[in-house]
Amino acid sequence: MQCGPTGSFLPASANEAGTPNLINFDSSFFDHLQQNKNYISKKDADKVSYFWDELIEKFIRLGDHTLVRPDIIQSTDHMEEGLRIVASESRFRRRILAQAFQQLAIKAAGKPGSTIYRTVLSERGEESIYVFLIIAREEDESYDEYRKRRAFMLHSYCQCARLKFESTTTFVGFGFDHPIKAYKGGSEDLMVLRPPPLAEDDRINLAKLCRKLGFFTDAVTEQRYPQSLCRVA
């Protein structure tokens, strides 16, 4: 079977008979599909996106919304909402999101002990934005203390991002272990923030928090991908 002129898997002759209302594939087509150069190229390009799939599966199996500071309210509803947003991304978008995180991880690997972060637009544009945070564990911290500090920093980063992206209604935050670490294993945090519109007092307080934590102290640059926008801090 050959692809039609529009890139579909229908033969060109199918257009002559009008739009079909039934398409039947038998098992022999799959062998041909696996040998199709376009299909092979797509599967190769998709490999990076499987990180996003694995992240979703991990939160479904192991996610625990109680592993945050007591003053940060994250319910099972928040976890479900975050997973719905994350899972709604297309395969193409998952490639971009996974690449954005990988680039951040590579940058963090060159800076042991650092705290590094990035914001990335979702499929919905500025309606919802992802925030990635990689933070190192301090030598005198237990892992439980580190997880709580990381959750606080992730929450603070989501709050600070409101100053840069005021039209955004939903922030989905991910917290990760630093790639350079002296311990085995690791964990991930997922946080959803749907804040009310900013009041002037909020801007002042958030600006102070950003300065204190060093978030968005430098100018935000933009890195463009095909059909998308990745904003890098």
C-alpha positions in Angstrom: 0.0 0.0 0.0 1.3 3.5 -0.9 0.5 6.8 0.8 -1.8 9.1 -1.0 -0.8 12.6 -2.1 -2.1 14.2 1.1 0.2 12.0 3.2 -2.6 9.6 4.3 -2.3 5.9 4.1 -5.0 5.6 1.5 -3.9 5.0 -2.1 -4.2 7.8 -4.5 -7.0 6.0 -6.4 -9.2 6.1 -3.4 -9.9 9.8 -4.0 -11.4 9.1 -7.4 -14.3 7.2 -5.8 -15.0 9.9 -3.3 -14.6 9.8 0.5 -14.8 6.2 1.8 -17.1 5.4 4.7 -15.3 2.1 5.5 -11.6 1.3 5.6 -10.5 -2.3 6.3 -6.9 -3.2 7.2 -5.8 -6.8 7.3 -2.7 -7.9 9.2 -0.5 -7.8 6.0 -0.6 -4.0 6.0 1.3 -3.8 9.3 4.4 -5.5 7.9 4.4 -2.9 5.0 3.8 -0.1 7.4 6.9 -1.1 9.5 9.0 -0.8 6.4 7.7 2.6 5.4 10.5 5.2 5.7 8.1 7.9 7.0 6.8 5.6 9.7 10.3 4.5 10.7 11.4 8.2 10.9 8.4 9.1 13.0 9.1 6.2 15.4 12.7 7.3 15.8 11.7 10.9 16.4 9.1 9.7 19.0 11.6 7.9 21.2 12.4 11.0 23.3 8.7 11.5 23.9 8.4 8.2 25.8 9.9 10.0 28.8 6.6 11.9 29.1 4.7 8.7 29.0 6.8 7.1 31.7 6.3 10.2 33.9 2.6 9.9 33.6 2.7 6.2 34.4 4.9 6.8 37.4 2.6 9.4 38.9 -0.4 7.1 38.3 1.3 4.2 40.1 3.3 6.0 42.8 1.9 9.5 43.1 1.2 10.6 46.7 -0.2 14.1 47.2 0.6 14.0 50.9 4.3 14.3 50.3 4.3 18.1 50.4 4.5 20.7 53.1 1.5 21.0 55.4 0.9 24.6 54.3 0.7 23.6 50.6 -2.7 22.2 49.8 -2.6 19.5 47.1 -5.5 17.0 47.0 -6.1 14.0 44.9 -8.3 16.2 42.8 -5.2 18.4 42.1 -3.2 15.3 41.2 -5.9 14.1 38.8 -6.3 17.5 37.2 -2.5 17.7 36.6 -2.4 14.2 35.1 -5.3 15.0 32.8 -3.4 18.1 31.5 -0.2 16.2 31.1 -1.9 13.2 29.4 -3.7 15.5 27.0 -0.5 16.5 25.2 -0.1 15.1 21.6 2.7 12.9 20.6 4.4 15.8 18.8 4.1 18.0 21.9 5.4 15.2 24.1 8.6 15.2 22.1 9.0 18.9 22.6 8.3 18.8 26.4 10.6 15.8 26.9 13.4 17.6 24.9 12.9 20.8 27.0 13.4 18.8 30.2 16.4 16.9 28.8 18.1 20.1 27.9 17.4 21.4 31.4 18.9 18.2 32.9 22.0 18.5 30.8 22.4 22.1 31.9 22.0 21.1 35.5 24.6 18.3 35.1 27.1 20.9 34.3 26.3 22.8 37.5 26.5 20.4 40.5 24.6 21.5 43.6 22.5 24.0 41.5 18.9 24.9 41.4 17.7 25.3 37.8 14.3 25.9 36.3 12.3 26.3 33.0 8.8 27.2 31.9 7.2 25.7 28.8 3.9 26.5 27.1 1.4 23.7 27.0 -0.7 22.6 24.0 -3.2 25.3 25.1 -0.7 28.1 24.8 -0.6 30.5 27.7 -3.8 29.1 29.2 -1.6 26.6 31.1 2.2 26.4 31.5 4.5 23.8 32.7 7.3 24.7 35.2 10.2 22.3 35.5 12.4 22.6 38.6 15.6 20.6 39.3 17.1 21.2 42.7 20.0 19.6 44.6 19.8 18.0 48.0 21.9 19.7 50.7 24.5 17.6 52.6 22.8 18.0 56.0 19.3 17.2 54.7 17.4 14.0 55.1 15.6 13.0 52.0 12.3 13.7 53.6 13.4 17.2 54.4 14.7 17.6 50.9 11.4 16.5 49.4 9.5 19.1 51.5 12.0 21.9 50.6 11.7 21.0 46.9 7.9 21.1 47.1 8.1 24.5 48.7 10.5 25.7 46.1 8.3 24.3 43.3 5.2 26.0 44.7 7.2 29.3 45.1 8.4 29.0 41.5 4.8 28.5 40.2 3.8 31.5 42.2 6.7 33.7 40.8 5.8 32.6 37.3 2.5 34.4 37.7 4.4 37.7 37.4 5.8 36.7 34.0 2.7 35.0 32.6 -0.3 36.9 34.0 -2.7 35.6 31.4 -2.0 32.0 32.5 -4.8 30.3 34.5 -3.1 27.0 35.3 0.5 26.2 36.3 1.6 22.5 36.3 4.8 22.1 38.2 7.3 19.2 38.2 10.1 18.9 40.7 13.1 16.6 40.1 16.3 15.4 41.8 19.5 16.9 40.6 21.2 14.6 38.1 24.5 14.9 40.0 23.8 13.3 43.4 25.5 11.1 45.9 22.6 8.8 46.6 20.7 6.2 44.6 17.1 6.4 43.5 15.0 9.6 43.2 11.5 11.0 43.0 9.4 13.5 41.2 6.8 16.0 42.4 3.7 17.1 40.5 1.9 20.3 41.6 -1.1 22.2 40.1 -1.7 25.8 40.8 -4.8 27.7 39.6 -4.4 31.1 41.3 -6.9 34.0 41.2 -6.0 37.2 39.2 -3.1 39.1 40.7 -3.9 42.1 42.9 -1.3 44.8 43.4 -0.3 43.6 46.8 0.2 40.1 45.3 2.6 41.6 42.8 4.7 43.3 45.4 4.9 40.2 47.7 5.7 37.9 44.8 8.4 40.3 43.5 10.0 40.1 47.0 9.7 36.3 47.0 11.3 36.1 43.5 14.2 38.2 44.6 14.7 36.2 47.8 14.8 32.9 46.0 16.6 34.1 42.9 13.7 33.2 40.5 13.4 35.2 37.3 16.2 37.5 38.3 17.5 37.4 34.7 15.6 38.3 31.6 13.4 35.5 30.2 14.5 34.3 26.8 12.4 32.4 24.3 13.3 29.3 22.5 11.1 28.5 19.5 10.3 25.0 18.2 8.1 24.3 15.1 4.5 25.1 15.9 5.3 25.8 19.6 7.0 28.1 22.0 9.3 27.1 24.8 10.1 29.9 27.3 13.3 29.4 29.1 14.3 31.1 32.3 
